[in-house]
Amino acid sequence: MLCCLSNRFIKRHRAFTLIELLVVIAIIALLIGLLLPAIQKVRETSSRMRCQSNMKQCGIGMHAYLGAKDYLPQGGRFRNGGFNIAVRQDQGSWLVQTLPFMEQESLFTLLSPQIQPDGAGSYSIRNIPNWSSYQPPKHARCPSDNNDYATWPNANYATSMGPQCNYGPCGNDPYTVPYCASLTGIPVSTNRGDGNPMNAADMRGPFNWQGGYRFRPIDISDGMSNTIFVGEVIPRWNSHMQPVATNPYAETGSWMCSNSGVSRGSTLPPINLRTDQQISGCGSAPLTSWDNYSLSFGFKSMHGGGANFLFGDGSVRFVSDKIDHNVYQYLGCRNDGQTVSIP
């Protein structure tokens, strides 16, 4: 009798039916679908903050250089102040020049025997064995960019030429041409071909890729806090920044080089304008070709909605890609005399 009674109270467990199992799986999938965007948003927010921290470090390095030299580092520099096509005597980009102030003394010591900016002799950082294999320091990389720096050793931050025109092999385009002329207070460049005038009066931004002039804070008459110094770039969207192994122009294939994209960012193209078509020349897509220099040297990032910028006072701001284009040019120019607010 007791046995029969105990059996009556034994719980009988039944298996899930197929429909119940499918409902549970659907609920779990729905929850994962709701959570993934939130997780990705948190990750991107973290990456954007780390990117801003990297740019902040770049600003500290620039100001330390300024304190030691009494002038700003140049975006790039060639021997005796000119771009020597014949011998390519590259003295290094601003990232090379600031290495001693970024706890990278050992690398700078390796390069320094070839950094002899003036005088006789043939000196170039490209005389260093395996120079093109050196990966950029961590403070020069955006964590949101999944670029393989081992095979593509370029950087994500470029000094600003401001609203300066670059040579565009694809011809005129609707973005930059109107701004190659003068805006109110912005001088017309006498050298619109390659965006690299040697005369300081024609240099709209605080940097360019060839050198020829060393700016001091007094030359940034709009104020350091109102002038873009450095912005984000995407190496894979600029043919000038492709790896040396596949690049016919060896001086452009490394973060170390003056003529790479890290020394000649332009505010003329809109922020985040896509130039991700890796086609030789202009092809059928001139406005998205990475070979269209007038557009591919614009600032762009892997962050949605805008890009990070380092201003002359060392502050880092995220600027929306919906910014008024005139305001953007005034922030890029060092001496336009216009009063603008950073949005």
C-alpha positions as CSV (number, residue, x, y, z in Angstrom):
1,M,0.0,0.0,0.0
2,L,2.8,2.4,0.9
3,C,4.5,1.6,-2.3
4,C,1.5,2.4,-4.3
5,L,1.0,5.7,-2.4
6,S,4.6,6.8,-2.9
7,N,4.3,6.1,-6.6
8,R,1.3,8.4,-6.8
9,F,3.5,11.3,-5.7
10,I,6.4,10.6,-7.9
11,K,6.8,13.6,-10.3
12,R,6.7,12.6,-13.8
13,H,8.9,14.8,-16.1
14,R,8.0,15.0,-19.7
15,A,10.3,16.2,-22.5
16,F,9.8,19.5,-24.4
17,T,7.7,19.2,-27.5
18,L,9.3,20.4,-30.8
19,I,7.1,23.5,-30.8
20,E,8.1,24.5,-27.3
21,L,11.8,24.0,-28.1
22,L,11.4,26.2,-31.2
23,V,9.7,28.9,-29.2
24,V,12.5,28.9,-26.6
25,I,15.1,29.1,-29.4
26,A,13.2,32.0,-31.0
27,I,13.0,33.9,-27.7
28,I,16.8,33.4,-27.1
29,A,17.5,34.6,-30.7
30,L,15.3,37.6,-30.2
31,L,17.2,38.5,-26.9
32,I,20.5,38.1,-28.6
33,G,19.3,40.3,-31.5
34,L,18.3,43.0,-29.0
35,L,21.6,42.8,-27.1
36,L,24.1,42.7,-29.9
37,P,23.6,46.3,-31.1
38,A,23.9,47.5,-27.5
39,I,27.2,45.5,-27.1
40,Q,28.5,46.8,-30.4
41,K,27.6,50.4,-29.4
42,V,29.5,50.0,-26.1
43,R,32.5,48.6,-27.9
44,E,32.5,51.4,-30.5
45,T,32.1,54.0,-27.7
46,S,35.1,52.5,-26.0
47,S,37.2,52.4,-29.3
48,R,36.3,56.0,-30.0
49,M,37.4,57.0,-26.5
50,R,40.7,55.1,-27.0
51,C,41.1,56.8,-30.4
52,Q,40.7,60.2,-28.7
53,S,43.2,59.2,-26.1
54,N,45.7,58.3,-28.8
55,M,45.2,61.7,-30.5
56,K,45.6,63.4,-27.1
57,Q,49.0,61.7,-26.8
58,C,49.9,63.0,-30.3
59,G,49.0,66.5,-29.1
60,I,51.2,66.1,-26.0
61,G,54.1,65.0,-28.2
62,M,53.6,68.0,-30.5
63,H,53.6,70.4,-27.6
64,A,56.6,68.8,-26.1
65,Y,58.4,69.2,-29.5
66,L,57.2,72.8,-29.5
67,G,58.6,73.4,-26.1
68,A,62.0,71.9,-27.0
69,K,62.3,73.5,-30.5
70,D,60.3,76.7,-30.2
71,Y,58.4,75.7,-33.4
72,L,55.9,73.0,-34.4
73,P,56.9,69.8,-36.1
74,Q,56.5,69.8,-39.8
75,G,54.0,67.5,-41.5
76,G,56.9,66.2,-43.5
77,R,60.3,67.3,-44.6
78,F,62.8,66.7,-47.4
79,R,66.5,67.5,-47.5
80,N,67.3,71.2,-47.7
81,G,63.6,72.2,-47.6
82,G,62.5,70.7,-50.9
83,F,61.1,67.5,-52.4
84,N,64.1,66.0,-54.2
85,I,62.5,63.7,-56.7
86,A,65.9,62.3,-57.9
87,V,67.2,61.0,-54.6
88,R,64.1,61.1,-52.4
89,Q,65.9,62.4,-49.3
90,D,63.0,62.0,-46.9
91,Q,63.6,63.3,-43.4
92,G,60.4,61.8,-42.0
93,S,56.8,62.6,-41.2
94,W,55.6,64.4,-38.1
95,L,55.2,61.0,-36.5
96,V,58.9,60.4,-36.9
97,Q,59.8,63.9,-35.7
98,T,57.8,63.5,-32.4
99,L,59.1,60.0,-31.6
100,P,61.6,61.2,-28.9
101,F,58.7,62.9,-27.1
102,M,56.4,59.9,-27.2
103,E,58.7,57.4,-25.3
104,Q,60.0,56.1,-28.6
105,E,63.6,57.2,-28.2
106,S,65.1,53.8,-29.3
107,L,63.3,53.9,-32.7
108,F,64.3,57.5,-33.2
109,T,67.9,56.7,-32.3
110,L,67.8,54.1,-35.1
111,L,66.5,56.6,-37.6
112,S,68.5,59.7,-36.5
113,P,71.7,59.0,-38.4
114,Q,69.7,59.5,-41.6
115,I,67.9,62.6,-40.3
116,Q,70.2,65.4,-41.5
117,P,67.8,68.0,-42.9
118,D,70.3,70.4,-44.3
119,G,73.8,70.5,-45.9
120,A,75.7,68.2,-48.2
121,G,75.4,64.4,-48.5
122,S,72.6,62.0,-49.2
123,Y,70.5,61.2,-46.2
124,S,67.1,59.6,-46.0
125,I,65.2,57.4,-43.6
126,R,64.7,55.1,-46.6
127,N,68.4,54.3,-46.2
128,I,67.6,52.4,-43.0
129,P,67.5,48.6,-43.7
130,N,63.9,47.3,-43.8
131,W,62.5,50.7,-43.2
132,S,59.2,49.9,-44.8
133,S,58.5,47.0,-42.4
134,Y,58.4,49.2,-39.2
135,Q,54.9,49.2,-37.9
136,P,53.4,52.5,-36.6
137,P,53.5,53.1,-32.9
138,K,50.3,52.3,-31.0
139,H,49.5,56.0,-30.5
140,A,49.2,56.3,-34.3
141,R,46.5,53.7,-34.7
142,C,42.7,53.9,-34.3
143,P,41.3,50.9,-32.5
144,S,38.2,51.0,-34.7
145,D,40.2,50.3,-37.8
146,N,40.8,46.6,-38.4
147,N,43.8,47.4,-40.7
148,D,46.5,44.8,-40.6
149,Y,49.5,47.0,-39.7
150,A,52.0,44.2,-40.2
151,T,51.3,44.2,-43.9
152,W,49.9,47.7,-44.3
153,P,52.3,49.8,-42.0
154,N,50.6,53.2,-42.2
155,A,48.8,55.3,-39.6
156,N,45.3,56.6,-38.9
157,Y,46.2,60.2,-38.0
158,A,47.3,62.9,-40.4
159,T,48.3,66.5,-39.9
160,S,46.1,69.1,-41.6
161,M,46.9,71.3,-44.5
162,G,43.4,72.9,-43.9
163,P,41.4,73.9,-47.0
164,Q,44.4,73.3,-49.3
165,C,43.9,71.8,-52.7
166,N,45.5,68.5,-53.7
167,Y,46.3,67.4,-57.2
168,G,43.3,65.4,-58.4
169,P,44.1,63.1,-61.4
170,C,40.4,62.7,-61.9
171,G,39.8,66.3,-62.8
172,N,37.4,68.8,-61.2
173,D,34.9,67.5,-58.8
174,P,31.8,69.1,-57.1
175,Y,33.3,69.0,-53.6
176,T,36.7,70.7,-53.6
177,V,36.8,73.0,-56.6
178,P,34.6,75.8,-55.2
179,Y,36.8,75.9,-52.1
180,C,40.1,76.1,-54.0
181,A,39.0,79.7,-54.6
182,S,39.1,82.1,-51.6
183,L,36.5,82.0,-48.9
184,T,36.2,85.1,-46.8
185,G,39.6,85.6,-45.1
186,I,41.2,82.5,-46.6
187,P,44.0,83.2,-49.0
188,V,44.1,81.8,-52.5
189,S,46.9,79.4,-52.8
190,T,49.4,80.2,-55.5
191,N,50.1,76.5,-55.9
192,R,46.9,74.7,-56.4
193,G,48.6,71.7,-58.2
194,D,49.8,69.6,-55.3
195,G,48.6,71.5,-52.3
196,N,52.1,72.2,-51.1
197,P,53.1,75.9,-51.4
198,M,56.5,76.7,-50.0
199,N,55.5,80.3,-49.2
200,A,54.0,80.4,-45.7
201,A,51.6,83.1,-46.7
202,D,49.9,80.7,-49.1
203,M,49.7,77.8,-46.6
204,R,46.1,77.7,-45.4
205,G,46.6,75.1,-42.6
206,P,49.4,74.7,-40.1
207,F,51.1,71.8,-41.9
208,N,52.0,70.4,-45.3
209,W,53.9,67.4,-46.5
210,Q,57.0,68.9,-48.0
211,G,58.1,71.3,-45.2
212,G,59.8,74.5,-46.1
213,Y,58.4,76.5,-43.2
214,R,58.2,75.9,-39.5
215,F,55.1,77.4,-37.9
216,R,55.0,78.9,-34.4
217,P,51.9,79.6,-32.3
218,I,52.1,83.2,-33.4
219,D,51.5,82.1,-37.0
220,I,48.2,80.5,-36.0
221,S,46.4,83.8,-35.7
222,D,43.0,82.3,-35.4
223,G,44.1,80.7,-32.2
224,M,45.3,77.3,-31.4
225,S,42.0,76.2,-29.9
226,N,40.1,77.0,-33.2
227,T,42.5,75.4,-35.6
228,I,42.6,71.7,-36.6
229,F,46.0,70.2,-36.3
230,V,45.4,66.4,-36.8
231,G,42.5,64.4,-38.1
232,E,41.6,60.8,-38.7
233,V,42.3,59.0,-42.0
234,I,41.7,55.4,-43.4
235,P,44.8,54.0,-45.1
236,R,42.8,51.6,-47.2
237,W,40.9,54.5,-48.7
238,N,44.0,56.3,-50.1
239,S,46.2,54.9,-52.8
240,H,49.1,57.1,-51.5
241,M,49.0,55.0,-48.3
242,Q,49.2,51.6,-49.8
243,P,52.0,49.2,-48.7
244,V,55.4,49.6,-50.3
245,A,55.3,46.1,-51.7
246,T,52.4,47.1,-54.0
247,N,53.1,50.8,-54.3
248,P,55.0,52.2,-57.3
249,Y,55.8,55.3,-55.2
250,A,58.0,54.1,-52.5
251,E,58.0,57.4,-50.6
252,T,54.3,57.0,-49.9
253,G,54.1,53.6,-48.4
254,S,54.8,54.1,-44.7
255,W,53.8,56.2,-41.7
256,M,57.5,57.3,-41.6
257,C,57.3,59.0,-45.0
258,S,56.7,62.7,-45.6
259,N,54.7,62.0,-48.8
260,S,52.4,59.5,-47.3
261,G,48.9,60.4,-46.3
262,V,49.9,61.1,-42.7
263,S,51.3,64.5,-43.7
264,R,48.7,66.0,-46.0
265,G,45.2,65.8,-44.7
266,S,42.7,68.3,-46.3
267,T,39.5,69.7,-45.0
268,L,38.2,70.5,-48.5
269,P,36.4,67.1,-49.0
270,P,33.5,66.5,-46.6
271,I,34.2,64.4,-43.5
272,N,33.9,60.6,-44.1
273,L,33.6,61.0,-47.9
274,R,34.1,57.4,-49.1
275,T,37.0,56.8,-51.4
276,D,37.1,53.1,-50.9
277,Q,37.1,52.0,-54.6
278,Q,40.6,50.5,-54.9
279,I,40.9,51.1,-58.7
280,S,43.8,52.4,-60.6
281,G,43.2,55.9,-61.9
282,C,39.6,57.1,-61.9
283,G,37.9,54.3,-63.7
284,S,34.1,54.5,-63.6
285,A,33.9,55.9,-60.1
286,P,36.1,59.0,-59.9
287,L,34.3,60.4,-56.9
288,T,34.9,57.3,-54.8
289,S,38.3,56.3,-56.2
290,W,41.1,56.0,-53.8
291,D,43.3,57.4,-56.6
292,N,41.5,60.7,-56.7
293,Y,43.9,62.7,-54.6
294,S,41.7,65.8,-54.4
295,L,39.2,63.6,-52.4
296,S,41.1,60.7,-50.9
297,F,43.2,63.0,-48.7
298,G,40.1,64.1,-46.9
299,F,39.6,63.2,-43.2
300,K,37.6,60.1,-42.5
301,S,37.2,57.5,-39.9
302,M,35.6,54.2,-39.0
303,H,33.4,55.9,-36.4
304,G,29.9,56.4,-37.5
305,G,28.7,60.0,-37.9
306,G,32.0,61.9,-37.9
307,A,35.7,61.8,-37.0
308,N,38.0,62.8,-34.2
309,F,40.2,65.8,-34.5
310,L,43.1,67.2,-32.5
311,F,43.1,71.0,-32.2
312,G,46.1,73.2,-31.6
313,D,45.5,73.6,-27.9
314,G,45.7,69.8,-27.4
315,S,42.0,69.3,-27.1
316,V,40.4,66.4,-29.0
317,R,36.8,66.8,-30.4
318,F,34.5,64.5,-32.3
319,V,33.2,66.5,-35.2
320,S,30.0,65.5,-37.0
321,D,30.2,64.8,-40.7
322,K,27.1,67.0,-41.0
323,I,29.1,70.1,-40.1
324,D,28.5,73.1,-42.2
325,H,31.2,72.9,-44.9
326,N,32.2,76.6,-44.6
327,V,32.6,76.3,-40.8
328,Y,34.8,73.2,-41.4
329,Q,37.1,75.2,-43.7
330,Y,37.4,77.9,-41.2
331,L,38.4,75.4,-38.6
332,G,41.0,74.0,-41.0
333,C,42.5,77.5,-41.8
334,R,45.0,79.0,-39.4
335,N,44.5,82.7,-40.3
336,D,41.1,83.4,-41.8
337,G,40.0,85.8,-39.0
338,Q,36.5,84.4,-38.9
339,T,34.7,83.7,-35.6
340,V,33.3,80.2,-35.6
341,S,32.3,77.8,-32.8
342,I,33.3,74.1,-32.8
343,P,29.9,72.3,-33.1
